[in-house]
Amino acid sequence: MTADFRIGRKSHSKRNVQHPPPQHLLKPSECSLTHRAIIEHALADHQARIPAHFQQAFLDFQYQQQHFFLRRINYIAQLVFLVYFFADYFIMPDMYYESAFLRVGCVAASLLACFYLFKYKKDVRLLDMILPVSTACSMALWVFLLLQSSSPWVNSYIYASVIFVLIANLCIQIRFKAALYSTVFIALFAAIGVQQLMHLEEAIVFYLTFFPILLFSLYISWNSALNGRRHFLRSLLDDWNLHSFKNMAHTDELTQLFNRRQFVDVAERRIHEWPTPASTCLLMFDVDYFKKINDTYGHDIGDRVLQVIADTTRKEMRQKDVLARFGGEEFIALLSETSIHDGLLIAERIRERIQNECLTLKDKTLSFTVSVGVAELKSHKQDLDELVKHADIALYRAKENGRNCVVRYDPSMNAQNKPAQSKHKKPLSAAKRPNPLRETASRP
């Protein structure tokens, strides 16, 4: 049983190496309603034209999707062209040496070009052109051999030219123009051979066979390129939806900050990154007299107050800090690699910035303040519940001290923290379980 498990694990790891997890096609800044409308408009287009903004993403996507296929199909096509030397040996024995020399030389040059381009070039448009170009060149060499041969079978052997058309067209993945141009040259070379080798009646029969296959393969090539563009656009739309769902899952809709569940998830990982160059601090703050603001001015004004506080605090955060709306009018911030002295300075700066903010109403301006509690993570043995509890006790003491101030947690506060303790009877791990009705109670 253990051996089976190990074998399964090894095979799973091999699959992961061969097929790496897909990368996001959209940057977070591109997940806007405007970009979604652009993608949907492109999908509705009959030709599925790729918007200019996403052209490079399309090429990168196609490279990831197609470069293995393009490499293999190029090698297979060169092998097929080489194997047809044996057909030349039986049908055109007088061109035995010329066929061997030209085919081997052409295949060797094509393989070297394939090896270099696939190894050093990442432009999928260039890689997609290798096979059509090499096929057209091979067609020209093959027609040259037919015209130089005196075999009576060459006028029938020229029907094999449809193979060149199929190889050139059915393997096009990115741009239809490559198939169109290669088909024109292949048809031109075939017409030169037919003119020299066939009578009028035989040529008509040839063209009645050749052109339907040519048009059919062109249609398949066009459809393949079209489906490739549509697949990319659908992938863009799926990626946009994925970003939106993730954003909805861990973002507070009103303030666009992390919600409580996401904060707990990120903060728990951060506080266990030990040792750290400096200590970690936790700030907890909420709006003073927020209930009075709601009762006096309405909940819409209260929402605007929360948005202003969120925007103001966000500007004071570093990239590695974790800021969230913890519930109701309460906010929380985890400051990694921050000493308690620096944490207090940051908290005071946030308090002053918010104090200087105001909302302009119809006949007056509304100012508001916050109270801040600060706690320090001193040991890796502490958990997030304990750290939040300490910051909450300090915040309660700031309320008792008259509000609009910053208070640092001190162990001596534990004796007077009963009201604050009642708020955290349940552990923070409960925030990870989906419960949309749960909200932190508003402070007086």
Sequence and secondary structure as in RCSB ss.txt:
>XXXX:A:sequence
MTADFRIGRKSHSKRNVQHPPPQHLLKPSECSLTHRAIIEHALADHQARIPAHFQQAFLDFQYQQQHFFLRRINY
IAQLVFLVYFFADYFIMPDMYYESAFLRVGCVAASLLACFYLFKYKKDVRLLDMILPVSTACSMALWVFLLLQSS
SPWVNSYIYASVIFVLIANLCIQIRFKAALYSTVFIALFAAIGVQQLMHLEEAIVFYLTFFPILLFSLYISWNSA
LNGRRHFLRSLLDDWNLHSFKNMAHTDELTQLFNRRQFVDVAERRIHEWPTPASTCLLMFDVDYFKKINDTYGHD
IGDRVLQVIADTTRKEMRQKDVLARFGGEEFIALLSETSIHDGLLIAERIRERIQNECLTLKDKTLSFTVSVGVA
ELKSHKQDLDELVKHADIALYRAKENGRNCVVRYDPSMNAQNKPAQSKHKKPLSAAKRPNPLRETASRP
>XXXX:A:secstr
 HHHHHHHHHHHHHHHHHS     SS GGG SHHHHHHHHHHHHSTT    GGGHHHHHHHHHHHHHHHHHHHHH
HHHHHHHHTHHHHHHH GGGHHHHHHHHHHHHHHHHHHHHHHHHH   HHHHHHHHHHHHHHHHHHHHHHHHH  
 TTHHHHGGGHHHHHHHHHHT  S HHHHHHHHHHHHHHHHHHHHHH  HHHHHHHHHHHHHHHHHHHHHHHHHH
HHHHHHHHHHHHHHHHHHHHHHHHHB TTT SB HHHHHHHHHHHHTS S SS EEEEEEEETTHHHHHHHH HH
HHHHHHHHHHHHHHHT  TT EEEEEETTEEEEEETT  HHHHHHHHHHHHHHHHH EEE SSSEEE  EEEEEE
EE  TT  HHHHHHHHHHHHHHHHHTTSSSEEE  GGGGGG HHHHGGGSS GGGGGS  TT       
